[in-house]
Amino acid sequence: MFDPTETETERYRQELAQLRQVIVQTEPGVLFDGRFEDMIVAPVNVIAVAQDLIREIPALRRAVTALDTAVR
């Protein structure tokens, strides 16, 4: 018998696993600061880690811009 809830749950698990892989590729530091373990223990934490990384983007852009300006 087809269980749509089970199918949807499995799809979410796969999506979270893919997001976790992207996070590790993009920010390998998560392997050393405890965030990776958090994502493994509770997969929903993948979303929180992704949100934190996205929030850091503006600060990273400012830092790169400042570095670029200083080098010139």
HTML snippet that shows the backbone in 3Dmol.js (N, CA, C, O; Angstrom):
<script src="https://3Dmol.org/build/3Dmol-min.js"></script>
<div id="view" style="width:600px;height:400px;position:relative"></div>
<script>
const pdb = `
ATOM      1  N   MET A   1       0.839  -1.184   0.000  1.00  0.00           N
ATOM      2  CA  MET A   1       0.000   0.000   0.000  1.00  0.00           C
ATOM      3  C   MET A   1       0.885   1.249   0.000  1.00  0.00           C
ATOM      4  O   MET A   1       1.905   1.298   0.688  1.00  0.00           O
ATOM      5  N   PHE A   2       0.495   2.225  -0.756  1.00  0.00           N
ATOM      6  CA  PHE A   2       1.240   3.469  -0.899  1.00  0.00           C
ATOM      7  C   PHE A   2       0.973   4.388   0.295  1.00  0.00           C
ATOM      8  O   PHE A   2      -0.174   4.697   0.617  1.00  0.00           O
ATOM      9  N   ASP A   3       2.050   4.812   0.935  1.00  0.00           N
ATOM     10  CA  ASP A   3       1.928   5.718   2.076  1.00  0.00           C
ATOM     11  C   ASP A   3       2.582   7.050   1.695  1.00  0.00           C
ATOM     12  O   ASP A   3       3.808   7.161   1.693  1.00  0.00           O
ATOM     13  N   PRO A   4       1.763   8.062   1.372  1.00  0.00           N
ATOM     14  CA  PRO A   4       2.326   9.341   0.930  1.00  0.00           C
ATOM     15  C   PRO A   4       3.161  10.028   2.019  1.00  0.00           C
ATOM     16  O   PRO A   4       4.105  10.756   1.708  1.00  0.00           O
ATOM     17  N   THR A   5       2.823   9.804   3.265  1.00  0.00           N
ATOM     18  CA  THR A   5       3.583  10.409   4.358  1.00  0.00           C
ATOM     19  C   THR A   5       4.999   9.849   4.396  1.00  0.00           C
ATOM     20  O   THR A   5       5.965  10.591   4.569  1.00  0.00           O
ATOM     21  N   GLU A   6       5.113   8.541   4.234  1.00  0.00           N
ATOM     22  CA  GLU A   6       6.424   7.906   4.242  1.00  0.00           C
ATOM     23  C   GLU A   6       7.257   8.373   3.050  1.00  0.00           C
ATOM     24  O   GLU A   6       8.455   8.620   3.188  1.00  0.00           O
ATOM     25  N   THR A   7       6.642   8.491   1.910  1.00  0.00           N
ATOM     26  CA  THR A   7       7.326   8.963   0.711  1.00  0.00           C
ATOM     27  C   THR A   7       7.822  10.398   0.902  1.00  0.00           C
ATOM     28  O   THR A   7       8.957  10.724   0.553  1.00  0.00           O
ATOM     29  N   GLU A   8       6.979  11.229   1.447  1.00  0.00           N
ATOM     30  CA  GLU A   8       7.349  12.630   1.686  1.00  0.00           C
ATOM     31  C   GLU A   8       8.461  12.731   2.721  1.00  0.00           C
ATOM     32  O   GLU A   8       9.382  13.532   2.560  1.00  0.00           O
ATOM     33  N   THR A   9       8.389  11.945   3.760  1.00  0.00           N
ATOM     34  CA  THR A   9       9.425  11.941   4.794  1.00  0.00           C
ATOM     35  C   THR A   9      10.767  11.531   4.201  1.00  0.00           C
ATOM     36  O   THR A   9      11.793  12.138   4.507  1.00  0.00           O
ATOM     37  N   GLU A  10      10.766  10.529   3.374  1.00  0.00           N
ATOM     38  CA  GLU A  10      12.007  10.077   2.733  1.00  0.00           C
ATOM     39  C   GLU A  10      12.563  11.164   1.809  1.00  0.00           C
ATOM     40  O   GLU A  10      13.775  11.367   1.741  1.00  0.00           O
ATOM     41  N   ARG A  11      11.683  11.850   1.112  1.00  0.00           N
ATOM     42  CA  ARG A  11      12.126  12.940   0.240  1.00  0.00           C
ATOM     43  C   ARG A  11      12.796  14.051   1.061  1.00  0.00           C
ATOM     44  O   ARG A  11      13.828  14.585   0.654  1.00  0.00           O
ATOM     45  N   TYR A  12      12.213  14.397   2.208  1.00  0.00           N
ATOM     46  CA  TYR A  12      12.812  15.405   3.087  1.00  0.00           C
ATOM     47  C   TYR A  12      14.164  14.948   3.606  1.00  0.00           C
ATOM     48  O   TYR A  12      15.098  15.747   3.679  1.00  0.00           O
ATOM     49  N   ARG A  13      14.284  13.690   3.965  1.00  0.00           N
ATOM     50  CA  ARG A  13      15.570  13.161   4.429  1.00  0.00           C
ATOM     51  C   ARG A  13      16.634  13.292   3.344  1.00  0.00           C
ATOM     52  O   ARG A  13      17.767  13.690   3.616  1.00  0.00           O
ATOM     53  N   GLN A  14      16.263  12.958   2.129  1.00  0.00           N
ATOM     54  CA  GLN A  14      17.209  13.061   1.019  1.00  0.00           C
ATOM     55  C   GLN A  14      17.607  14.514   0.755  1.00  0.00           C
ATOM     56  O   GLN A  14      18.778  14.813   0.524  1.00  0.00           O
ATOM     57  N   GLU A  15      16.635  15.398   0.791  1.00  0.00           N
ATOM     58  CA  GLU A  15      16.911  16.821   0.560  1.00  0.00           C
ATOM     59  C   GLU A  15      17.825  17.380   1.648  1.00  0.00           C
ATOM     60  O   GLU A  15      18.744  18.142   1.349  1.00  0.00           O
ATOM     61  N   LEU A  16      17.586  17.013   2.896  1.00  0.00           N
ATOM     62  CA  LEU A  16      18.432  17.478   3.994  1.00  0.00           C
ATOM     63  C   LEU A  16      19.844  16.913   3.870  1.00  0.00           C
ATOM     64  O   LEU A  16      20.817  17.607   4.166  1.00  0.00           O
ATOM     65  N   ALA A  17      19.962  15.665   3.437  1.00  0.00           N
ATOM     66  CA  ALA A  17      21.285  15.064   3.235  1.00  0.00           C
ATOM     67  C   ALA A  17      22.044  15.801   2.130  1.00  0.00           C
ATOM     68  O   ALA A  17      23.245  16.039   2.256  1.00  0.00           O
ATOM     69  N   GLN A  18      21.356  16.157   1.061  1.00  0.00           N
ATOM     70  CA  GLN A  18      21.995  16.903  -0.028  1.00  0.00           C
ATOM     71  C   GLN A  18      22.416  18.290   0.446  1.00  0.00           C
ATOM     72  O   GLN A  18      23.506  18.759   0.117  1.00  0.00           O
ATOM     73  N   LEU A  19      21.559  18.940   1.212  1.00  0.00           N
ATOM     74  CA  LEU A  19      21.896  20.256   1.745  1.00  0.00           C
ATOM     75  C   LEU A  19      23.095  20.162   2.679  1.00  0.00           C
ATOM     76  O   LEU A  19      23.965  21.033   2.656  1.00  0.00           O
ATOM     77  N   ARG A  20      23.151  19.128   3.493  1.00  0.00           N
ATOM     78  CA  ARG A  20      24.287  18.920   4.387  1.00  0.00           C
ATOM     79  C   ARG A  20      25.578  18.772   3.572  1.00  0.00           C
ATOM     80  O   ARG A  20      26.611  19.324   3.949  1.00  0.00           O
ATOM     81  N   GLN A  21      25.526  18.041   2.473  1.00  0.00           N
ATOM     82  CA  GLN A  21      26.697  17.877   1.615  1.00  0.00           C
ATOM     83  C   GLN A  21      27.157  19.207   1.026  1.00  0.00           C
ATOM     84  O   GLN A  21      28.354  19.487   0.965  1.00  0.00           O
ATOM     85  N   VAL A  22      26.210  20.012   0.599  1.00  0.00           N
ATOM     86  CA  VAL A  22      26.553  21.334   0.047  1.00  0.00           C
ATOM     87  C   VAL A  22      27.190  22.203   1.122  1.00  0.00           C
ATOM     88  O   VAL A  22      28.156  22.918   0.855  1.00  0.00           O
ATOM     89  N   ILE A  23      26.657  22.143   2.324  1.00  0.00           N
ATOM     90  CA  ILE A  23      27.213  22.933   3.428  1.00  0.00           C
ATOM     91  C   ILE A  23      28.649  22.516   3.698  1.00  0.00           C
ATOM     92  O   ILE A  23      29.519  23.372   3.864  1.00  0.00           O
ATOM     93  N   VAL A  24      28.910  21.220   3.744  1.00  0.00           N
ATOM     94  CA  VAL A  24      30.272  20.738   4.019  1.00  0.00           C
ATOM     95  C   VAL A  24      31.221  21.148   2.892  1.00  0.00           C
ATOM     96  O   VAL A  24      32.369  21.507   3.156  1.00  0.00           O
ATOM     97  N   GLN A  25      30.764  21.101   1.654  1.00  0.00           N
ATOM     98  CA  GLN A  25      31.598  21.508   0.524  1.00  0.00           C
ATOM     99  C   GLN A  25      31.872  23.003   0.542  1.00  0.00           C
ATOM    100  O   GLN A  25      32.972  23.446   0.213  1.00  0.00           O
ATOM    101  N   THR A  26      30.865  23.777   0.929  1.00  0.00           N
ATOM    102  CA  THR A  26      30.983  25.223   0.919  1.00  0.00           C
ATOM    103  C   THR A  26      31.745  25.746   2.122  1.00  0.00           C
ATOM    104  O   THR A  26      32.546  26.672   1.998  1.00  0.00           O
ATOM    105  N   GLU A  27      31.500  25.161   3.280  1.00  0.00           N
ATOM    106  CA  GLU A  27      32.128  25.606   4.523  1.00  0.00           C
ATOM    107  C   GLU A  27      32.663  24.394   5.282  1.00  0.00           C
ATOM    108  O   GLU A  27      32.010  23.901   6.202  1.00  0.00           O
ATOM    109  N   PRO A  28      33.855  23.909   4.900  1.00  0.00           N
ATOM    110  CA  PRO A  28      34.411  22.717   5.549  1.00  0.00           C
ATOM    111  C   PRO A  28      34.636  22.885   7.048  1.00  0.00           C
ATOM    112  O   PRO A  28      34.791  21.894   7.762  1.00  0.00           O
ATOM    113  N   GLY A  29      34.655  24.102   7.526  1.00  0.00           N
ATOM    114  CA  GLY A  29      34.838  24.349   8.952  1.00  0.00           C
ATOM    115  C   GLY A  29      33.770  23.710   9.820  1.00  0.00           C
ATOM    116  O   GLY A  29      33.987  23.496  11.012  1.00  0.00           O
ATOM    117  N   VAL A  30      32.609  23.399   9.231  1.00  0.00           N
ATOM    118  CA  VAL A  30      31.549  22.766  10.020  1.00  0.00           C
ATOM    119  C   VAL A  30      31.967  21.382  10.511  1.00  0.00           C
ATOM    120  O   VAL A  30      31.399  20.862  11.471  1.00  0.00           O
ATOM    121  N   LEU A  31      32.959  20.789   9.850  1.00  0.00           N
ATOM    122  CA  LEU A  31      33.440  19.475  10.273  1.00  0.00           C
ATOM    123  C   LEU A  31      34.203  19.547  11.587  1.00  0.00           C
ATOM    124  O   LEU A  31      34.337  18.539  12.281  1.00  0.00           O
ATOM    125  N   PHE A  32      34.702  20.722  11.935  1.00  0.00           N
ATOM    126  CA  PHE A  32      35.579  20.863  13.093  1.00  0.00           C
ATOM    127  C   PHE A  32      34.966  21.644  14.252  1.00  0.00           C
ATOM    128  O   PHE A  32      35.491  21.603  15.365  1.00  0.00           O
ATOM    129  N   ASP A  33      33.880  22.345  14.015  1.00  0.00           N
ATOM    130  CA  ASP A  33      33.328  23.209  15.066  1.00  0.00           C
ATOM    131  C   ASP A  33      32.070  22.672  15.737  1.00  0.00           C
ATOM    132  O   ASP A  33      31.427  23.377  16.515  1.00  0.00           O
ATOM    133  N   GLY A  34      31.721  21.431  15.436  1.00  0.00           N
ATOM    134  CA  GLY A  34      30.579  20.811  16.095  1.00  0.00           C
ATOM    135  C   GLY A  34      29.276  20.892  15.326  1.00  0.00           C
ATOM    136  O   GLY A  34      28.318  20.191  15.653  1.00  0.00           O
ATOM    137  N   ARG A  35      29.226  21.732  14.316  1.00  0.00           N
ATOM    138  CA  ARG A  35      27.971  21.858  13.574  1.00  0.00           C
ATOM    139  C   ARG A  35      27.653  20.609  12.766  1.00  0.00           C
ATOM    140  O   ARG A  35      26.483  20.265  12.599  1.00  0.00           O
ATOM    141  N   PHE A  36      28.677  19.923  12.260  1.00  0.00           N
ATOM    142  CA  PHE A  36      28.428  18.707  11.499  1.00  0.00           C
ATOM    143  C   PHE A  36      27.745  17.661  12.379  1.00  0.00           C
ATOM    144  O   PHE A  36      26.774  17.026  11.968  1.00  0.00           O
ATOM    145  N   GLU A  37      28.266  17.494  13.587  1.00  0.00           N
ATOM    146  CA  GLU A  37      27.662  16.538  14.508  1.00  0.00           C
ATOM    147  C   GLU A  37      26.216  16.906  14.815  1.00  0.00           C
ATOM    148  O   GLU A  37      25.350  16.035  14.906  1.00  0.00           O
ATOM    149  N   ASP A  38      25.961  18.204  14.974  1.00  0.00           N
ATOM    150  CA  ASP A  38      24.591  18.664  15.214  1.00  0.00           C
ATOM    151  C   ASP A  38      23.676  18.283  14.055  1.00  0.00           C
ATOM    152  O   ASP A  38      22.527  17.891  14.260  1.00  0.00           O
ATOM    153  N   MET A  39      24.202  18.403  12.831  1.00  0.00           N
ATOM    154  CA  MET A  39      23.395  18.088  11.652  1.00  0.00           C
ATOM    155  C   MET A  39      23.133  16.588  11.534  1.00  0.00           C
ATOM    156  O   MET A  39      22.093  16.176  11.020  1.00  0.00           O
ATOM    157  N   ILE A  40      24.073  15.775  12.008  1.00  0.00           N
ATOM    158  CA  ILE A  40      23.894  14.323  11.945  1.00  0.00           C
ATOM    159  C   ILE A  40      22.920  13.853  13.023  1.00  0.00           C
ATOM    160  O   ILE A  40      22.039  13.036  12.752  1.00  0.00           O
ATOM    161  N   VAL A  41      23.078  14.369  14.245  1.00  0.00           N
ATOM    162  CA  VAL A  41      22.233  13.952  15.362  1.00  0.00           C
ATOM    163  C   VAL A  41      20.776  14.342  15.119  1.00  0.00           C
ATOM    164  O   VAL A  41      19.868  13.541  15.340  1.00  0.00           O
ATOM    165  N   ALA A  42      20.563  15.563  14.669  1.00  0.00           N
ATOM    166  CA  ALA A  42      19.202  16.045  14.401  1.00  0.00           C
ATOM    167  C   ALA A  42      19.193  16.689  13.018  1.00  0.00           C
ATOM    168  O   ALA A  42      19.563  17.855  12.875  1.00  0.00           O
ATOM    169  N   PRO A  43      18.777  15.949  12.009  1.00  0.00           N
ATOM    170  CA  PRO A  43      18.827  16.471  10.645  1.00  0.00           C
ATOM    171  C   PRO A  43      18.143  17.821  10.442  1.00  0.00           C
ATOM    172  O   PRO A  43      18.510  18.560   9.529  1.00  0.00           O
ATOM    173  N   VAL A  44      17.164  18.156  11.268  1.00  0.00           N
ATOM    174  CA  VAL A  44      16.517  19.454  11.122  1.00  0.00           C
ATOM    175  C   VAL A  44      17.520  20.592  11.373  1.00  0.00           C
ATOM    176  O   VAL A  44      17.308  21.714  10.913  1.00  0.00           O
ATOM    177  N   ASN A  45      18.602  20.307  12.095  1.00  0.00           N
ATOM    178  CA  ASN A  45      19.631  21.319  12.339  1.00  0.00           C
ATOM    179  C   ASN A  45      20.354  21.739  11.068  1.00  0.00           C
ATOM    180  O   ASN A  45      21.011  22.779  11.049  1.00  0.00           O
ATOM    181  N   VAL A  46      20.245  20.952  10.014  1.00  0.00           N
ATOM    182  CA  VAL A  46      20.837  21.328   8.725  1.00  0.00           C
ATOM    183  C   VAL A  46      20.261  22.667   8.288  1.00  0.00           C
ATOM    184  O   VAL A  46      20.978  23.512   7.752  1.00  0.00           O
ATOM    185  N   ILE A  47      18.989  22.856   8.514  1.00  0.00           N
ATOM    186  CA  ILE A  47      18.325  24.103   8.120  1.00  0.00           C
ATOM    187  C   ILE A  47      18.894  25.272   8.913  1.00  0.00           C
ATOM    188  O   ILE A  47      19.166  26.328   8.341  1.00  0.00           O
ATOM    189  N   ALA A  48      19.074  25.105  10.203  1.00  0.00           N
ATOM    190  CA  ALA A  48      19.617  26.184  11.037  1.00  0.00           C
ATOM    191  C   ALA A  48      21.048  26.529  10.635  1.00  0.00           C
ATOM    192  O   ALA A  48      21.414  27.704  10.600  1.00  0.00           O
ATOM    193  N   VAL A  49      21.856  25.523  10.333  1.00  0.00           N
ATOM    194  CA  VAL A  49      23.232  25.785   9.911  1.00  0.00           C
ATOM    195  C   VAL A  49      23.229  26.525   8.578  1.00  0.00           C
ATOM    196  O   VAL A  49      23.991  27.474   8.396  1.00  0.00           O
ATOM    197  N   ALA A  50      22.390  26.105   7.656  1.00  0.00           N
ATOM    198  CA  ALA A  50      22.287  26.792   6.365  1.00  0.00           C
ATOM    199  C   ALA A  50      21.855  28.247   6.555  1.00  0.00           C
ATOM    200  O   ALA A  50      22.387  29.144   5.900  1.00  0.00           O
ATOM    201  N   GLN A  51      20.909  28.479   7.435  1.00  0.00           N
ATOM    202  CA  GLN A  51      20.460  29.852   7.698  1.00  0.00           C
ATOM    203  C   GLN A  51      21.600  30.695   8.249  1.00  0.00           C
ATOM    204  O   GLN A  51      21.775  31.843   7.840  1.00  0.00           O
ATOM    205  N   ASP A  52      22.373  30.140   9.169  1.00  0.00           N
ATOM    206  CA  ASP A  52      23.511  30.873   9.740  1.00  0.00           C
ATOM    207  C   ASP A  52      24.527  31.227   8.658  1.00  0.00           C
ATOM    208  O   ASP A  52      25.028  32.350   8.614  1.00  0.00           O
ATOM    209  N   LEU A  53      24.828  30.274   7.793  1.00  0.00           N
ATOM    210  CA  LEU A  53      25.791  30.532   6.725  1.00  0.00           C
ATOM    211  C   LEU A  53      25.285  31.593   5.756  1.00  0.00           C
ATOM    212  O   LEU A  53      26.057  32.436   5.298  1.00  0.00           O
ATOM    213  N   ILE A  54      24.011  31.555   5.444  1.00  0.00           N
ATOM    214  CA  ILE A  54      23.435  32.564   4.546  1.00  0.00           C
ATOM    215  C   ILE A  54      23.483  33.938   5.195  1.00  0.00           C
ATOM    216  O   ILE A  54      23.736  34.932   4.514  1.00  0.00           O
ATOM    217  N   ARG A  55      23.244  34.012   6.497  1.00  0.00           N
ATOM    218  CA  ARG A  55      23.314  35.300   7.197  1.00  0.00           C
ATOM    219  C   ARG A  55      24.731  35.870   7.181  1.00  0.00           C
ATOM    220  O   ARG A  55      24.906  37.087   7.238  1.00  0.00           O
ATOM    221  N   GLU A  56      25.750  35.002   7.105  1.00  0.00           N
ATOM    222  CA  GLU A  56      27.145  35.459   7.086  1.00  0.00           C
ATOM    223  C   GLU A  56      27.556  36.051   5.743  1.00  0.00           C
ATOM    224  O   GLU A  56      28.566  36.751   5.675  1.00  0.00           O
ATOM    225  N   ILE A  57      26.823  35.798   4.695  1.00  0.00           N
ATOM    226  CA  ILE A  57      27.211  36.233   3.352  1.00  0.00           C
ATOM    227  C   ILE A  57      27.440  37.740   3.262  1.00  0.00           C
ATOM    228  O   ILE A  57      28.466  38.147   2.717  1.00  0.00           O
ATOM    229  N   PRO A  58      26.543  38.591   3.764  1.00  0.00           N
ATOM    230  CA  PRO A  58      26.807  40.035   3.657  1.00  0.00           C
ATOM    231  C   PRO A  58      28.119  40.450   4.325  1.00  0.00           C
ATOM    232  O   PRO A  58      28.852  41.278   3.785  1.00  0.00           O
ATOM    233  N   ALA A  59      28.416  39.887   5.486  1.00  0.00           N
ATOM    234  CA  ALA A  59      29.660  40.226   6.178  1.00  0.00           C
ATOM    235  C   ALA A  59      30.873  39.754   5.374  1.00  0.00           C
ATOM    236  O   ALA A  59      31.886  40.449   5.310  1.00  0.00           O
ATOM    237  N   LEU A  60      30.769  38.587   4.768  1.00  0.00           N
ATOM    238  CA  LEU A  60      31.861  38.083   3.936  1.00  0.00           C
ATOM    239  C   LEU A  60      32.078  38.970   2.722  1.00  0.00           C
ATOM    240  O   LEU A  60      33.217  39.237   2.341  1.00  0.00           O
ATOM    241  N   ARG A  61      30.992  39.426   2.114  1.00  0.00           N
ATOM    242  CA  ARG A  61      31.115  40.324   0.952  1.00  0.00           C
ATOM    243  C   ARG A  61      31.793  41.630   1.356  1.00  0.00           C
ATOM    244  O   ARG A  61      32.649  42.144   0.636  1.00  0.00           O
ATOM    245  N   ARG A  62      31.402  42.161   2.516  1.00  0.00           N
ATOM    246  CA  ARG A  62      32.031  43.399   2.977  1.00  0.00           C
ATOM    247  C   ARG A  62      33.523  43.185   3.227  1.00  0.00           C
ATOM    248  O   ARG A  62      34.337  44.049   2.903  1.00  0.00           O
ATOM    249  N   ALA A  63      33.877  42.050   3.794  1.00  0.00           N
ATOM    250  CA  ALA A  63      35.280  41.756   4.079  1.00  0.00           C
ATOM    251  C   ALA A  63      36.077  41.627   2.788  1.00  0.00           C
ATOM    252  O   ALA A  63      37.198  42.127   2.702  1.00  0.00           O
ATOM    253  N   VAL A  64      35.521  40.973   1.799  1.00  0.00           N
ATOM    254  CA  VAL A  64      36.213  40.827   0.511  1.00  0.00           C
ATOM    255  C   VAL A  64      36.356  42.183  -0.153  1.00  0.00           C
ATOM    256  O   VAL A  64      37.409  42.484  -0.716  1.00  0.00           O
ATOM    257  N   THR A  65      35.331  42.998  -0.101  1.00  0.00           N
ATOM    258  CA  THR A  65      35.384  44.331  -0.689  1.00  0.00           C
ATOM    259  C   THR A  65      36.446  45.168   0.016  1.00  0.00           C
ATOM    260  O   THR A  65      37.221  45.866  -0.639  1.00  0.00           O
ATOM    261  N   ALA A  66      36.486  45.105   1.329  1.00  0.00           N
ATOM    262  CA  ALA A  66      37.481  45.857   2.082  1.00  0.00           C
ATOM    263  C   ALA A  66      38.887  45.371   1.756  1.00  0.00           C
ATOM    264  O   ALA A  66      39.804  46.181   1.618  1.00  0.00           O
ATOM    265  N   LEU A  67      39.066  44.078   1.634  1.00  0.00           N
ATOM    266  CA  LEU A  67      40.377  43.520   1.291  1.00  0.00           C
ATOM    267  C   LEU A  67      40.785  43.941  -0.109  1.00  0.00           C
ATOM    268  O   LEU A  67      41.938  44.301  -0.346  1.00  0.00           O
ATOM    269  N   ASP A  68      39.842  43.895  -1.027  1.00  0.00           N
ATOM    270  CA  ASP A  68      40.116  44.294  -2.406  1.00  0.00           C
ATOM    271  C   ASP A  68      40.507  45.762  -2.467  1.00  0.00           C
ATOM    272  O   ASP A  68      41.430  46.127  -3.195  1.00  0.00           O
ATOM    273  N   THR A  69      39.824  46.596  -1.720  1.00  0.00           N
ATOM    274  CA  THR A  69      40.129  48.021  -1.670  1.00  0.00           C
ATOM    275  C   THR A  69      41.507  48.253  -1.066  1.00  0.00           C
ATOM    276  O   THR A  69      42.262  49.098  -1.547  1.00  0.00           O
ATOM    277  N   ALA A  70      41.836  47.516  -0.027  1.00  0.00           N
ATOM    278  CA  ALA A  70      43.139  47.681   0.639  1.00  0.00           C
ATOM    279  C   ALA A  70      44.289  47.243  -0.254  1.00  0.00           C
ATOM    280  O   ALA A  70      45.382  47.804  -0.174  1.00  0.00           O
ATOM    281  N   VAL A  71      44.058  46.253  -1.100  1.00  0.00           N
ATOM    282  CA  VAL A  71      45.116  45.750  -1.977  1.00  0.00           C
ATOM    283  C   VAL A  71      45.418  46.741  -3.090  1.00  0.00           C
ATOM    284  O   VAL A  71      46.557  46.833  -3.549  1.00  0.00           O
ATOM    285  N   ARG A  72      44.432  47.463  -3.517  1.00  0.00           N
ATOM    286  CA  ARG A  72      44.629  48.431  -4.612  1.00  0.00           C
ATOM    287  C   ARG A  72      45.438  49.561  -4.114  1.00  0.00           C
ATOM    288  O   ARG A  72      45.725  50.493  -4.866  1.00  0.00           O
TER     289      ARG A  72
END
`;
const viewer = $3Dmol.createViewer("view");
viewer.addModel(pdb, "pdb");
viewer.setStyle({}, {cartoon: {color: "spectrum"}});
viewer.zoomTo();
viewer.render();
</script>
